[in-house]
Amino acid sequence: MLDMLVVGGGYVGLAAAVAVKQAAPHLDVMVIEAAPETAWKKDMRASAIIAAATKMLEVFGVWEEIKPEAEPITKMIVTDSRTGDPVRPVFLTFDGEVAEGQPFAHMVPNLAMVGALRGACERLGITIRHGVSATDFKTGDANVALTLSDGSVLEARLLVACDGVRSKLRDMAGIKTVIWDYGQSGIVVTVEHERPHNGCAEEHFLPSGPFAILPLKNNRASLVWTERTPDADRLVASDDLVFEEELERRFGHKLGALHTVGDRRAFPLGLTLARAFVAPRFALAGDAAHGIHPISGQGLNLGFKDVAALAETVVEADRLGLDIGSINILERYQTWRRFDTFRMGVTTDVLNRLFSNDITPVRIARDFGLGLVDRLPQLKSFFIGQAAGTAARDNPRLLAGEAI
């Protein structure tokens, strides 16, 4: 019988397996991933990794492998305008460091991050089983039995669901969710541009939603472009000429000529919050527990916070000789993470509603607020610390760069 079984072989699932196995090598950990073994190599997207998360990756021993591919965010600017405005005034700027030489975030290609975490799994002896999905599970007094699509059954003391925002395991566990559809989709695409970005990230608030430009290596940028879903679908389906013309209207010409690289895809946006994070011998982590609007760039980092808290809970229980799948143990993890997740979900929801409109009195009020924050250095430092994850008082050890 396994000690911990993780369903979902993305970065959150892999990180959960690595965090527990590294701290407690005697525990038997396995990862189940429905996709074929090489599918992860096709993911050309990139993710924002906050400073606290990089500390955890340092503890895993994978950050030095990832770092050459990571682009530090050295500055961030925020504008609020309409698409056709000839000038986009900057209302708010942030320096990108939480400490000397420590950027508050990096942009990391998913290929580099998943590859490094898979390498860590191999070094630690964690088996990753590909090409099978979970079809059912039953919880007993001492174990959970997971049935896979090939008919095999695996038993473990603890089952961790990292299978995404539409988690099948969450539904099987009978955990209800709060769901709100924003009627928006996020177009994700990579562009190459003529002039260097110098590590500057930009968040342009437009009436249809935020348009984020996030710096990558080699004069490239990752875009998260929010539009009403019908418009997003139309843009993704359009030819390159139409798409790039619409892109330039929002991106501008400050970085010279630009063109798209690779595929463009649109993802529906909404708020999904699980009403519970745990059940007997069962825990949710990452998007299976919470899906939020990308306006703050915190989605993946919330998942890494889950990983750090769950691993610390499980490992400390094991060291005390306690049952790692006991509901009493798992409720500590739920208490640790649920309020932070709810707070971030509400924050992103309010920000999206506040900035994704063109109501004149609202525009005036929000622009005044942005300008006020820009003139208060201490308040800006507070926001940067919160965004970087370094200011939280209840951070798990891994997010402080400490081994469990």
Salt bridges, closest charged atoms under 4 A:
ASP3 OD1 - ARG157 NH2 3.03
ASP43 OD1 - ARG45 NE 2.99
GLU71 OE1 - LYS217 NZ 3.80
ASP80 OD1 - ARG363 NH1 3.80
ASP80 OD2 - ARG366 NE 2.60
ASP136 OD2 - LYS138 NZ 2.95
ASP150 OD2 - ARG129 NH2 2.65
GLU192 OE1 - HIS259 NE2 3.10
GLU202 OE1 - HIS204 NE2 2.74
GLU202 OE1 - LYS254 NZ 3.46
GLU227 OE2 - ARG250 NE 3.02
ASP240 OD1 - ARG264 NH1 3.03
GLU246 OE1 - ARG249 NH1 3.22
GLU246 OE1 - ARG250 NH1 2.90
ASP306 OD2 - HIS290 NE2 2.57
ASP306 OD1 - ARG337 NE 2.67
GLU312 OE2 - ARG397 NE 3.73
GLU316 OE1 - ARG332 NH1 2.96
GLU316 OE2 - ARG397 NH2 2.70
ASP318 OD2 - HIS26 NE2 2.67
ASP318 OD1 - ARG157 NH2 3.94
ASP323 OD2 - ARG281 NH2 2.38
ASP340 OD2 - LYS305 NZ 3.98
ASP340 OD2 - ARG337 NH1 2.77
ASP340 OD1 - ARG343 NH2 2.69
ASP349 OD2 - ARG353 NE 2.82
ASP358 OD2 - ARG82 NE 3.02
ASP358 OD1 - ARG363 NH1 3.50
ASP374 OD1 - LYS380 NZ 3.16
